[in-house]
Amino acid sequence: MFTGIVREQGVVVSAEEAGGGRAIVVRAPSTAARAGVGDSVSVNGCCLTAAQIAGQDIAFHAVPETISRSTLGELEPGERVNVEPALRAGDELGGHYVQGHVDAVGRIQSVEAEGEGLRVFVEAPDAVLRYCVEKGSVTVDGVSLTVAELAEDAFAVALVPHTLAATTLSDLEPGQAVNLEADVLAKYVERLVAR
Protein backbone atom coordinates (compact mmCIF):
# COMPACT_ATOMS: atom_id res chain seq x y z
CA MET A 1 0.00 0.00 0.00
CA PHE A 2 1.08 3.58 -0.71
CA THR A 3 0.00 7.09 0.22
CA GLY A 4 0.59 8.96 -3.03
CA ILE A 5 3.24 11.08 -1.31
CA VAL A 6 6.12 10.79 -3.76
CA ARG A 7 9.42 10.20 -1.95
CA GLU A 8 11.73 10.88 -4.89
CA GLN A 9 11.92 11.42 -8.61
CA GLY A 10 13.66 8.51 -10.24
CA VAL A 11 15.17 8.36 -13.72
CA VAL A 12 14.51 5.55 -16.19
CA VAL A 13 17.84 3.85 -16.96
CA SER A 14 16.37 1.36 -19.44
CA ALA A 15 12.98 0.12 -20.63
CA GLU A 16 12.96 -2.85 -22.98
CA GLU A 17 10.47 -5.43 -24.25
CA ALA A 18 10.82 -8.68 -22.29
CA GLY A 19 8.66 -11.78 -22.23
CA GLY A 20 5.52 -10.03 -23.45
CA GLY A 21 5.97 -7.26 -20.89
CA ARG A 22 8.74 -4.78 -20.21
CA ALA A 23 11.95 -4.88 -18.20
CA ILE A 24 12.33 -1.46 -16.59
CA VAL A 25 15.29 -0.19 -14.59
CA VAL A 26 14.87 2.98 -12.53
CA ARG A 27 17.63 4.89 -10.74
CA ALA A 28 16.13 5.92 -7.39
CA PRO A 29 18.90 6.19 -4.76
CA SER A 30 16.84 6.61 -1.58
CA THR A 31 14.28 3.98 -2.53
CA ALA A 32 17.02 1.53 -3.58
CA ALA A 33 18.68 2.03 -0.17
CA ARG A 34 15.41 1.27 1.64
CA ALA A 35 13.86 -1.45 -0.54
CA GLY A 36 14.69 -5.13 -0.83
CA VAL A 37 14.16 -7.63 -3.62
CA GLY A 38 10.48 -8.58 -3.63
CA ASP A 39 9.33 -5.26 -2.17
CA SER A 40 6.57 -3.21 -3.78
CA VAL A 41 7.52 0.16 -5.25
CA SER A 42 5.19 2.63 -6.95
CA VAL A 43 6.53 3.94 -10.27
CA ASN A 44 4.29 6.65 -11.74
CA GLY A 45 1.46 5.15 -9.72
CA CYS A 46 2.01 1.51 -10.75
CA CYS A 47 2.78 -0.99 -8.02
CA LEU A 48 5.79 -2.98 -9.24
CA THR A 49 7.89 -5.64 -7.54
CA ALA A 50 11.62 -4.99 -7.17
CA ALA A 51 13.22 -7.90 -9.05
CA GLN A 52 16.81 -6.77 -8.54
CA ILE A 53 18.61 -3.94 -6.78
CA ALA A 54 22.11 -2.92 -7.86
CA GLY A 55 23.48 0.18 -6.17
CA GLN A 56 21.04 3.00 -6.92
CA ASP A 57 19.15 1.05 -9.61
CA ILE A 58 15.99 -1.02 -9.16
CA ALA A 59 14.92 -3.49 -11.85
CA PHE A 60 11.24 -4.33 -12.40
CA HIS A 61 9.29 -6.53 -14.79
CA ALA A 62 5.98 -5.00 -15.89
CA VAL A 63 3.65 -7.75 -17.13
CA PRO A 64 1.29 -7.31 -20.12
CA GLU A 65 -1.66 -6.55 -17.77
CA THR A 66 0.24 -3.60 -16.28
CA ILE A 67 1.41 -2.37 -19.70
CA SER A 68 -2.15 -2.50 -21.11
CA ARG A 69 -3.61 -0.43 -18.23
CA SER A 70 -0.89 2.18 -17.76
CA THR A 71 1.66 4.42 -19.44
CA LEU A 72 4.63 2.18 -18.51
CA GLY A 73 4.81 0.91 -22.09
CA GLU A 74 5.77 4.42 -23.19
CA LEU A 75 8.65 4.98 -20.75
CA GLU A 76 11.95 6.00 -22.33
CA PRO A 77 15.48 6.08 -20.90
CA GLY A 78 16.22 9.43 -19.26
CA GLU A 79 12.57 10.10 -18.39
CA ARG A 80 11.79 11.17 -14.82
CA VAL A 81 9.27 9.10 -12.85
CA ASN A 82 7.52 9.47 -9.50
CA VAL A 83 8.77 6.85 -7.01
CA GLU A 84 7.31 5.82 -3.66
CA PRO A 85 8.31 2.77 -1.61
CA ALA A 86 5.51 0.79 0.02
CA LEU A 87 4.37 1.84 3.47
CA ARG A 88 5.88 0.15 6.47
CA ALA A 89 4.11 -0.30 9.80
CA GLY A 90 4.40 2.96 11.70
CA ASP A 91 4.98 5.16 8.61
CA GLU A 92 3.01 8.39 8.38
CA LEU A 93 -0.07 8.27 6.18
CA GLY A 94 0.06 11.73 4.66
CA GLY A 95 -1.86 11.32 1.40
CA HIS A 96 -4.68 8.80 1.01
CA TYR A 97 -4.93 5.02 0.63
CA VAL A 98 -3.31 4.21 -2.72
CA GLN A 99 -2.98 0.66 -4.03
CA GLY A 100 -0.82 1.29 -7.07
CA HIS A 101 -3.47 -0.44 -9.19
CA VAL A 102 -4.01 1.93 -12.10
CA ASP A 103 -7.68 2.15 -13.10
CA ALA A 104 -7.18 3.90 -16.42
CA VAL A 105 -5.02 6.19 -18.49
CA GLY A 106 -6.21 9.78 -18.68
CA ARG A 107 -5.12 12.69 -20.85
CA ILE A 108 -4.19 16.19 -19.80
CA GLN A 109 -6.78 18.62 -21.21
CA SER A 110 -5.24 21.86 -20.00
CA VAL A 111 -2.55 23.30 -17.74
CA GLU A 112 -3.09 26.84 -16.47
CA ALA A 113 -1.11 29.01 -14.06
CA GLU A 114 -3.05 29.68 -10.88
CA GLY A 115 -1.28 31.85 -8.32
CA GLU A 116 2.05 30.14 -7.57
CA GLY A 117 0.68 26.76 -8.68
CA LEU A 118 -1.15 25.19 -11.59
CA ARG A 119 -4.73 24.13 -12.27
CA VAL A 120 -4.75 21.00 -14.40
CA PHE A 121 -7.79 19.43 -16.09
CA VAL A 122 -7.47 15.70 -16.68
CA GLU A 123 -9.76 13.96 -19.16
CA ALA A 124 -10.78 10.65 -17.61
CA PRO A 125 -13.05 7.75 -18.50
CA ASP A 126 -16.24 7.08 -16.55
CA ALA A 127 -14.45 4.20 -14.78
CA VAL A 128 -12.55 6.91 -12.85
CA LEU A 129 -14.95 9.89 -12.97
CA ARG A 130 -17.74 7.92 -11.29
CA TYR A 131 -15.63 7.86 -8.10
CA CYS A 132 -14.55 11.50 -8.22
CA VAL A 133 -16.15 14.07 -5.93
CA GLU A 134 -15.09 17.63 -5.24
CA LYS A 135 -12.55 17.66 -2.41
CA GLY A 136 -12.19 13.88 -2.75
CA SER A 137 -8.94 12.07 -3.51
CA VAL A 138 -7.49 10.89 -6.81
CA THR A 139 -4.04 9.71 -7.85
CA VAL A 140 -2.34 11.08 -10.98
CA ASP A 141 0.95 9.39 -11.95
CA GLY A 142 1.29 8.18 -8.37
CA VAL A 143 0.66 11.57 -6.74
CA SER A 144 -2.14 11.91 -4.18
CA LEU A 145 -4.25 14.92 -5.19
CA THR A 146 -7.53 16.58 -4.25
CA VAL A 147 -10.25 16.97 -6.87
CA ALA A 148 -10.82 20.73 -7.18
CA GLU A 149 -13.55 20.70 -9.83
CA LEU A 150 -15.58 18.26 -11.91
CA ALA A 151 -16.59 18.57 -15.56
CA GLU A 152 -18.57 16.27 -17.87
CA ASP A 153 -15.50 14.35 -19.04
CA ALA A 154 -12.73 15.55 -16.74
CA PHE A 155 -11.65 16.60 -13.28
CA ALA A 156 -9.37 19.40 -12.18
CA VAL A 157 -6.61 19.38 -9.59
CA ALA A 158 -4.76 22.35 -8.12
CA LEU A 159 -1.02 21.75 -7.88
CA VAL A 160 0.83 23.63 -5.14
CA PRO A 161 4.50 24.68 -5.52
CA HIS A 162 5.77 21.82 -3.31
CA THR A 163 4.03 19.20 -5.47
CA LEU A 164 5.47 20.80 -8.60
CA ALA A 165 8.99 20.69 -7.13
CA ALA A 166 8.76 17.19 -5.62
CA THR A 167 7.10 15.34 -8.54
CA THR A 168 7.12 15.10 -12.32
CA LEU A 169 3.77 16.92 -12.54
CA SER A 170 5.58 20.19 -13.27
CA ASP A 171 6.21 18.76 -16.78
CA LEU A 172 2.55 18.11 -17.65
CA GLU A 173 1.42 19.23 -21.10
CA PRO A 174 -1.94 19.08 -22.91
CA GLY A 175 -2.43 15.71 -24.60
CA GLN A 176 -0.02 13.89 -22.29
CA ALA A 177 -1.13 10.49 -20.99
CA VAL A 178 -1.16 9.94 -17.20
CA ASN A 179 -1.94 7.01 -14.90
CA LEU A 180 -5.11 7.42 -12.85
CA GLU A 181 -6.26 5.61 -9.72
CA ALA A 182 -9.61 6.42 -8.15
CA ASP A 183 -10.01 6.39 -4.38
CA VAL A 184 -10.37 2.73 -3.37
CA LEU A 185 -12.69 3.64 -0.47
CA ALA A 186 -15.27 4.92 -2.98
CA LYS A 187 -15.13 1.58 -4.80
CA TYR A 188 -15.80 -0.36 -1.61
CA VAL A 189 -18.71 1.92 -0.68
CA GLU A 190 -20.26 1.41 -4.14
CA ARG A 191 -19.91 -2.37 -3.86
CA LEU A 192 -21.44 -2.48 -0.37
CA VAL A 193 -24.35 -0.20 -1.30
CA ALA A 194 -25.06 -2.26 -4.43
CA ARG A 195 -25.58 -5.37 -2.27
Buried (B, 14 or more C-beta within 10 A) or exposed (E): BBBBBBBBBBBBBBBEEEEEBBBBBBBBBEBBEBBEEEBBBBBBBBBBBBBEBEEBBBBBBBEEEBBEBBBBBEBEEEBBBBBBBBBEEEEEEEBBBBBBBBBBBBBBBBBEEBEEBBBBBBBBEEEBBEBBEEEBBBBBBBBBBEBBEBEEEBBBBBBBEEBBEBBBBBEBEEEBEBBBBBBBEBBEEEEEEEE
